[in-house]
């Protein structure tokens, strides 16, 4: 049985991003530094030999260009996973602050919330729930981690670790959110389903068993 006190180590797995998305577009710094380090090592090994001009200097120049290009590409291109992380953080902030317009823009018309405390279907009912019950008792909320899985060009899921400060509310929880968007070219992802995976101290928080 999963512990209700300690954070779970075995959350449901999500599809992983491809190599290009993960290491070139989302987190280019480690790979860029690796390429630069290889170039510097090659240059250092050859700089006192007759191959310094033919191989060492070109290798260093190519390494610098590739590393710089990789950082620029990663800076200017925002992946679907990055958009979803941003919108996941935005939905937590909107709920905590009672920001109805922002929350409305992040929810599908037929969105559903499933939990043992309250289950609702329909955007307007969930907006009312967040505004009347969640926001008034939450002093602050911080997103500690967001995991993203893409199941297709228009379907995704995020898992969000949230830490809240509120009276009579457990401080830590993990939530799963299902997302969709109108077309593969759109960045307007909206939530279709919200469910708690784990709430500290609460047994069966989703109320589905």
Beta strands, then each sheet from edge to edge (+ up, - down):
strand 1: 107-114
strand 2: 120-121
strand 3: 138-150
strand 4: 155-166
strand 5: 172-180
strand 6: 190-199
sheet 1: 2+ 1- 6- 5+ 4- 3+
end
